[in-house]
Amino acid sequence: MNAIDLLIDDHERVKDILTRLSESTERAVKTRTELLQKLEMEITIHTQLEEQILYPAYKDAGGKEELKMFYEAKEEHRAVDSLVLPDLKVTEPSSVQFSGRVKVCKELLEHHIEEEESEMFPRARELFDEARLEDMGQQMTELRNRLKKEFSASQAA
């Protein structure tokens, strides 16, 4: 699978988890806890795939506009990874505050996904030929498999 298609599949999984999380009620503590763990895993792995494989290649192949998009995307990742997700993880799942934080997380991620899919990914398809996208997709698949094992091991510990 090529890199862009793989990342779009990731986006669909994340959006599905976010929708289920935002539609859950304060009583659904177990469901919220499980969905939050899934969300954390998906976001953590997805961020690494983009930041280790696609983004550096995109930055190197592009010009000034791509450089701006590269830094904006990285900053959006940082906001979610360093601020929004850690806050959500320490918020009581049975609280209304949790619902509010899920809504903000969902809005941030949907904005980020929309920008990538409407601006960055189409430009990446122009910058890279199909063979390069397939090669990046293969690298992402291998990295995902390794990160999933590491994530699962860290959750079990």
Helices and strands as residue ranges (DSSP letters): H 3-23, H 29-49, I 50-54, H 55-61, H 64-78, I 79-84, H 85-89, H 96-115, I 116-120, H 121-127, H 130-156
